């Protein structure tokens, strides 16, 4: 980041901090809870996709090695 743009970002952060501080706590907590729920949903979805990919990879390895999928 160039020195010329630093004051802009500093001022932007100050404005955000002051607006956040003037917002009542309840709406901020609702937003935080919504964000947390969204993050948990994304992580859960990614975990399910990863589990599925691992299962497919394991089956592919078994097939390539001549291991019977029924064993």
C-alpha positions, 0 to 999 in steps of 0.5 A: 500500500502506498503512503498516499493511500494510507490516510484514506484507509485510516480514515475509512477505518475510523469512520467504520469504527465510529459507525459501529460504535454508534450502532446499538448492540442488538443489531450488531449481535444479530448480524454477528449471529447471522454471519456465524451461522453462514460460516458454519453452513459453508464449513459444513458444506465444504466438509461434506464435499471433502468427505465425498471426494475422499470416498471417491478417491478411496474407491478409485485406489481400490479399483486400481490396486485390484482390490474388490469393492465388495471385500 
